[in-house]
Amino acid sequence: MAFKLISIIFLFVHLQIGFAHPPGLSSADLTVKPEGVDTKITFAVQDIEAFVLMDTDEDAEVTAAERNAAKPGIANFVANELKIQLDGSEAKPVGTGIVNFDNQNNATVELGFAGTPASTITIESKFLGKLPADHKQYVTVKDAGGHELGKKMLTQKANTLEINLKTSAAPAETDNHPTSTFIDFLKLGVEHILTGYDHLLFLFSLLVVTRSFWPAIKIITFFTIAHSITLALAGLNIVDIPSSIVEPLIAATIVYVGLENIIRGDRVTTRNRCLLTFFFGLIHGFGFAGVLREMGISSIETGILLPLFSFNLGVELGQITVAAIVLPLIWWLHGQGRMSRLLVPVGSILTCIAGGYWLLERTVLN
């Protein structure tokens, strides 16, 4: 029964190999000025590849030239999918829009809309209706002086934000309340760790050699401290490492820990494992920061600390929840005689296979 149980767990993990990242995320920053409304939409390029032709020669590779050639199509697509109403009348975009790409494989579209609202501004992101149901878009609206007028996490089912400019607040108080932002990013952090199978597998490979409470707590604590440091550094734009480097490194950490478990097994000390966890946790923190970068949160001039803190707290809550479920099972299996001898090597071999696949997928097969 124990063998079947652990087999089911690993089967579930490996069925999710191709889904090592959370659903798409995007952001929309609007600035209301006397001469009109400026918008900046940031999203992952892969989110719109199905709607805007980029690989024109159909060789399964999008070159820099092809991406540049696709800029007008991207701008036009976003302009059609973003509906802005000023005092109840739909505003039209001015010009063709400016499109830029960054080294995180994100696209940023800047559009201007004619007209200045006197009482209300309504933003409807029709873009969300064409994407997976769990795609989220974080919208912030400011005035020309940088004062925040409203913000909301939009989803496919709730894709509209309406702001009453006379009171400088959203009609629904919770949409503009700091508590709403805290909860939105807390949930996002929990979702990210629960769907971040590469991070979970890394955590499992660290903990599978533990047999008691305190060594596991020490390892989790070192992982938490490390990824919190780099998440903050990246989120505050102090350190910027491209995802093309971070993602393969994350896969490599999984393979390394799996191999260490196979080679050293019970000779792995808590002290050495904590030091390893801290070093590799720094890398995983940059991976967590990629979620905020996809939403453009790192570019927000004000108010980034609350999303950063609540997102990290969500990651920790999700991590603790998983550990609370998995650790008792690991410790129980360690006490099952023959199963105890098989747990670490078999689990670590499967871990290396998954990590190796992700490493190839993010380098050679990318």
C-alpha positions, 0 to 999 in steps of 0.5 A: 500500500505504501508503494502504491501511495508514493507511486501515485504521488510521483505520477501526479507530479510527473503528469504535471511536468509540462506545467511547471509555471503558473497561468498567465499574468499581465498588468495595465497601468493607466495615467489620467492627464489633462490631455488624455489617458496614457496606458501601458499594458505588460504581458508575457509574449506567449500569451498573445502568440496565438492571436498575433502572427509572429513566426512568419516563416513557420520554423518554430522559432521567433527571431528578433526580426520577426518580433519587431515585424509583429509590433504593429499587430500586437499594438492593434490587438491590444487596442482592440481588446482594451475598452476605456470609457470616459464619463460613459463614452468610449474613448478611441486610441490615438496613434498606433501605439508603441511596443517594446520587449524586455529580456524577461520575454514580456511585451509592453504596449503603450497607447494613448486615448483621447479625452479626459474624464470629468467624473468616471473612468471605466476600464474593461479588459476584453483581452482576458476573455480570450485567455485561460480562465485563470489569467489575471491582470493587475490594473492601477490608475493614477492621475498626472501627479502620480496619485493613485485613483484605483486598482484591482486584480481583474479576472475573466469573470470580473474584467472591469474596473470603474472609478469615480474620479470625484471621490478618487475611489472605486465605487466598490470600496473593496476594489481600492482598499489596501486589504483587497490588494493584500488578499489578491497578492496573497492568493496569487502567492499561494496559487504560484507555489501550489502550481509551481511544480518545479519549486515543490519538487525541489522542496520535496528533494530537500526534505525527503532525507529528513526523519524528524521535525526540527531538521525539516523546519531548519531547511524550510526556514533557510529556503524561506529566508533565501528566496525572500531576499532575492524576491525583494531584490528583483521585485524592487529592481535592485537585481535583474536576472533574465528568466532565460538564465533563472529558469534553467538554473532552477531545473539544475538545482532540482537535478543537483539535490536529487543526485546528492540524495542518491550519492550521499543518502543518509550521510547528508547532514542538516547543516550542509543541507541548510547551506545548500538550501540557502544558496539554491533558495536565492535562485528560486527567489528570482523565479518567484519574482518572475511572476511579479515581473510578468504583471509589471509589478516591478515597474510600479513606482509606488505601492510595490511593497504591499504586493511584494510582501503579501505575495511572499507571504502567500508563497510561505503559506502555500509552502507550509501547507504542502510541507504539513501534508507531505512531511508526515507521509515522508516520515511514516514511509521512513519507518516502513522497513524496506520502503524506507530504504527505497524512498530516498533513491527512488524518489531522487531518481524520479526527481532527477528525471523531472529536473533533467526534463525541465533543464532540457526544455528550458535550454536545448528544447526552448 
